[in-house]
Structure formats: structure tokens, C-alpha cells
Amino acid sequence: MGSVDDGTVLGRATLILELVESAGCISQAELARQSALPKPTVRRLAGDLTRRGLLTRCLDGYELGPRLASLGAAALGQHPFRAVAAPHLQDLLARTGQVAFVMDVEADLTMVTLHVAYGHQRAPAVNSTLGGWPPVEPVEPELLFKAAGRIAYAEHPDRVEALIASGVRRPTRYAAPTRRALLAAIDATLDAGMAVEREEHTLGWSCIAAGVRDRSDAVVGVVGVIGHGGTWDPERVRRPLTHVADALAAATPSAQADAQRALTRPRVGE
């Protein structure tokens, strides 16, 4: 959860929404306890959010409402990566028969799945490694065992140390066995510009991922392919994955602004 009670109505409403998101279905009393807000305040905010369709009632209290799904879909549809990535991801799917995905990496390193291309036989990979809906990657130590997580966190050693200090549980027997081995795998991501993990997070599934960088060379997105463990070699898609990452980098707002300025800049002699 990222929000705290900052004393504003918007801040408190956001806090309520994030608590409901985390719980799935949560009672009014539990919302008050976890938010540390007065019960009348929680009752009023939850009521207002419900009337606006941002929350809805569930058996034990409140859950996220359908209006949020509509707003989220609209926001994802407007993201510059989504339109550019879709044909590239379909091409990766056709080449490999595996799951191709693109994620946004926000300033706080929250990772949001923007688009996924997969056949019906590969649906379990989406559920087990990308998380489903809402398509937000939770910040947890196990994220460091994912190729996409290593891409996002490789250039933030302080955040890596904080995640490790919070307690690392090896998700599978193939995961890095020690803190030193895990840090070495993350360092290798910096050296290679890509991350590869083989059944480290989810048994039976491996992943290769590349970072999408903006004009300042910061990682603002991740594109990757998830394949079925022993029958798939992630190295085979390293080159096409680099091509997709470059195409997405050209679609970042800073790159688009540079291209627009180049088009409108007066030519010599004009």
C-alpha cells in the first residue's frame, strides 16, 4: 500500500481504495482499523465512493467497483506503449508460441501490466507470473526472482537491499540460494541489459525481459516473453526483444517530444 492519511479528502479516499484493493472484500470496521481513520469518516467516504461506482458492496463489506475497471481500461488504452507494443507482442507470440508482455514502470517502481499476448494454452503463465487483474505488480521480495522485477530494480540498489532486508523467501528450488547469488543475478542484469530467469519464481515457467528507457536513460517500461520451462530457450528471443524495447523507447513521451521538435525546427536557409 502506498498511501497514508495526509488529512485531505482525496488522500483518505485513495487510502480506502488501496485497502480495499489489497483485501479484495473488507468490512467497514476493518477499514477503520487499518486506515486509523474515525469510523464515521470511513462510513462517509465508503458511502460516497460506492455511490460513484468506485466501490461496491460485498458479503462482508466493500470491494472495488465497476467504475474503477472502466477508468483503468481507459487509462491503459491511452498509454503510449500499449498501441505501439500490441503488434510487436503479437509477432513475439507468433515467433515463440509463448506469452509476450509489456509493463509500465512508474517512478516509485510500481509495475503495471499494459498488454499481454498469449494463446489459450499459455493462460496459466499470465495468472501465475503477471498477476491477473488489476494488473499491478505488488512490491514484494519475491519480485527480485522475476526477470521483469530485476530489470526495474537493478539500478536501485537501495531498494533491492530494502526488499531483501524485509525477508526473502525462495519461491522455487531453482531460485538463487543465497543473498550473494541473488545480488549477482541482479548485477548481471545491469551488465547484459536484459534479465533471464529459469523457473526461479514459478515452477515450469521461465522469462526473459528487457528494459525500455527514456531520454534520461531511466527504465520506464519492461517488455518480455514468458515460456514453458524445459522446452523453451529464452535466449532465442534476445534479438527480437531488443528490437521491441527500442521501438517502445521511441514511443516514450520524451522521445516523441524530441521528434516533434525536430519536425518543427526551422531548416537552414528558411
C-alpha positions in Angstrom: 0.0 0.0 0.0 1.4 3.4 -1.0 -0.9 6.0 0.5 -1.2 7.3 4.1 -3.7 9.6 5.7 -2.5 13.1 4.7 -5.6 14.8 6.1 -7.1 15.6 2.7 -10.4 14.1 1.4 -8.6 12.8 -1.8 -5.8 11.2 0.2 -8.2 9.5 2.6 -10.3 8.2 -0.3 -7.2 6.9 -2.0 -6.2 5.2 1.2 -9.6 3.5 1.4 -9.4 2.3 -2.2 -6.0 0.9 -1.7 -7.0 -1.0 1.4 -10.0 -2.5 -0.4 -7.8 -3.4 -3.3 -5.4 -5.2 -1.0 -8.1 -7.1 0.9 -10.5 -7.9 -2.0 -13.5 -7.6 0.3 -13.2 -5.8 3.6 -15.6 -4.7 6.3 -16.1 -1.1 7.4 -14.7 -1.9 10.8 -11.6 -3.4 9.4 -11.2 -0.4 7.0 -11.3 1.9 10.1 -8.8 -0.2 11.9 -6.3 -0.4 9.1 -6.6 3.2 8.0 -6.6 4.6 11.6 -9.5 6.9 10.4 -12.5 7.6 12.6 -15.4 5.2 11.9 -17.8 8.0 10.8 -15.2 9.2 8.3 -14.7 5.7 6.9 -18.5 5.3 6.7 -18.9 8.6 4.8 -16.1 8.0 2.4 -17.0 4.4 1.6 -20.6 5.6 1.0 -19.5 8.4 -1.3 -17.2 6.0 -3.2 -20.0 3.4 -3.5 -22.4 6.0 -4.9 -19.9 6.9 -7.6 -19.3 3.2 -8.5 -15.7 3.2 -7.3 -16.7 0.7 -4.6 -19.5 -1.8 -4.4 -20.9 -3.8 -1.6 -19.8 -7.4 -1.0 -20.8 -10.0 1.6 -18.5 -8.7 4.3 -18.4 -5.0 3.4 -16.8 -3.4 0.4 -14.9 -4.4 -2.8 -13.7 -2.4 -5.8 -16.4 -1.1 -8.0 -17.0 -1.4 -11.8 -16.3 2.2 -12.4 -12.7 1.6 -11.5 -12.4 -1.1 -14.1 -13.7 1.3 -16.7 -11.3 4.1 -15.7 -8.4 1.7 -15.6 -9.1 0.3 -19.0 -9.3 3.8 -20.4 -6.0 4.8 -18.8 -4.3 1.7 -20.1 -5.7 2.3 -23.6 -4.2 5.7 -23.7 -0.7 4.7 -22.6 1.8 5.3 -25.4 3.4 1.8 -25.0 0.1 -0.1 -25.5 -0.7 0.9 -29.1 3.0 0.6 -30.2 3.6 -2.7 -28.3 0.5 -4.6 -29.5 1.7 -5.7 -33.0 5.2 -6.4 -31.6 3.8 -8.6 -28.9 1.7 -10.5 -31.4 4.8 -11.0 -33.5 6.7 -12.4 -30.5 3.7 -14.7 -29.7 3.8 -15.9 -33.4 7.6 -16.5 -33.3 7.7 -18.3 -30.0 4.2 -19.6 -29.2 4.8 -18.2 -25.7 3.5 -15.3 -23.6 4.7 -11.8 -24.5 4.0 -8.8 -22.3 4.8 -5.1 -21.7 4.7 -3.4 -18.4 5.0 0.3 -17.3 7.5 1.1 -14.6 6.4 4.1 -12.5 8.7 6.4 -10.6 8.1 4.5 -7.3 8.9 1.3 -9.2 5.3 0.1 -9.2 4.9 -2.1 -12.3 1.7 -2.2 -14.2 0.9 -4.7 -17.0 -0.2 -2.8 -20.0 -0.7 -5.6 -22.6 -0.3 -9.3 -22.9 -0.3 -11.6 -25.9 -0.9 -15.3 -25.3 -2.7 -18.3 -26.6 -5.2 -20.1 -24.5 -2.7 -22.9 -23.7 -0.4 -20.3 -22.0 -3.1 -18.6 -19.8 -1.6 -20.2 -16.6 1.6 -18.2 -17.1 -0.4 -15.0 -17.1 -2.1 -15.9 -13.8 1.0 -17.1 -12.0 3.6 -14.6 -13.2 1.8 -11.4 -14.2 -0.8 -11.4 -11.5 -4.1 -11.0 -13.4 -6.4 -8.0 -12.7 -5.8 -5.4 -11.5 -2.6 -5.7 -13.5 -0.3 -4.2 -10.8 2.8 -5.9 -9.7 3.0 -5.8 -5.8 6.2 -4.7 -4.3 7.5 -7.8 -2.5 10.9 -9.5 -2.1 9.9 -12.3 -4.5 9.8 -9.7 -7.3 13.6 -10.0 -7.4 13.3 -13.5 -8.7 11.4 -12.3 -11.7 13.1 -11.1 -14.8 10.9 -8.1 -15.1 11.5 -7.2 -11.4 15.2 -7.4 -11.9 15.0 -5.0 -14.8 13.0 -2.5 -12.8 15.2 -2.7 -9.6 18.7 -3.3 -11.0 19.6 0.4 -10.9 18.2 0.9 -7.5 20.5 -0.9 -5.1 19.0 0.8 -2.0 15.5 -0.5 -2.9 17.0 -4.0 -3.6 18.6 -4.0 -0.2 15.3 -2.9 1.4 13.4 -5.7 -0.2 16.0 -8.3 0.8 16.1 -7.0 4.4 12.3 -7.4 4.6 12.8 -11.1 4.2 13.4 -13.1 1.1 11.6 -16.5 0.6 12.9 -18.6 -2.3 9.8 -19.2 -4.5 11.2 -22.4 -6.1 14.2 -24.7 -5.7 15.7 -23.1 -8.8 15.8 -19.6 -7.2 19.1 -18.0 -6.2 20.0 -19.9 -2.9 21.8 -17.0 -1.2 21.7 -13.3 -0.9 25.0 -13.1 -2.7 23.7 -15.2 -5.6 20.6 -13.1 -5.8 22.6 -9.8 -5.9 24.9 -11.3 -8.6 21.9 -12.2 -10.7 20.7 -8.6 -10.4 24.2 -7.2 -11.3 24.2 -9.5 -14.3 21.1 -7.7 -15.5 22.9 -4.4 -15.5 25.8 -5.8 -17.5 23.7 -7.6 -20.1 20.8 -5.1 -20.4 18.4 -8.0 -20.1 17.3 -10.4 -17.4 16.7 -14.1 -17.7 15.2 -16.3 -15.0 14.6 -20.0 -15.4 11.8 -21.3 -13.1 13.1 -19.1 -10.3 9.7 -17.6 -9.5 7.2 -20.1 -10.9 7.9 -23.8 -11.5 7.6 -24.7 -15.1 7.9 -21.1 -16.4 11.0 -19.1 -17.5 11.2 -15.5 -18.6 13.5 -13.1 -20.5 12.9 -9.3 -20.2 14.4 -6.1 -21.5 14.1 -2.6 -20.2 12.5 0.3 -22.1 14.5 3.5 -21.4 13.5 7.1 -21.7 15.7 10.0 -22.8 17.4 10.2 -19.4 18.2 6.5 -19.7 15.8 5.6 -16.8 13.9 2.4 -17.1 10.3 3.3 -17.7 9.0 0.0 -19.0 9.7 -3.7 -19.4 9.0 -6.0 -22.3 9.4 -9.7 -22.0 8.5 -13.3 -23.0 7.4 -16.0 -20.6 7.9 -19.6 -21.8 7.3 -23.1 -20.6 10.3 -24.2 -18.6 12.3 -27.1 -20.0 11.1 -26.9 -23.6 11.9 -23.2 -24.3 15.2 -21.3 -24.6 14.7 -17.7 -23.7 18.0 -16.7 -25.4 16.3 -17.4 -28.7 14.3 -14.2 -28.5 17.0 -11.9 -27.2 17.4 -10.1 -30.6 13.7 -9.5 -31.4 13.1 -8.5 -27.8 15.8 -5.8 -28.1 14.0 -4.6 -31.3 10.7 -4.3 -29.4 12.4 -2.4 -26.5 13.9 0.1 -28.9 10.5 0.6 -30.6 8.9 1.3 -27.3 11.7 3.6 -26.2 10.9 5.7 -29.3 7.3 5.9 -28.1 8.2 7.4 -24.7 6.8 11.0 -24.2 10.3 12.4 -24.1 11.3 10.7 -27.4 8.1 11.8 -29.0 8.6 15.4 -27.9 12.2 15.3 -29.3 10.8 14.0 -32.6 8.1 16.8 -32.7 10.7 19.5 -32.0 12.9 18.1 -34.8 10.0 18.3 -37.3 9.1 21.9 -36.3 12.7 23.2 -36.1 13.5 25.8 -38.8 15.8 24.4 -41.5 19.0 26.2 -42.5 18.2 28.8 -45.2 14.5 29.1 -44.3 
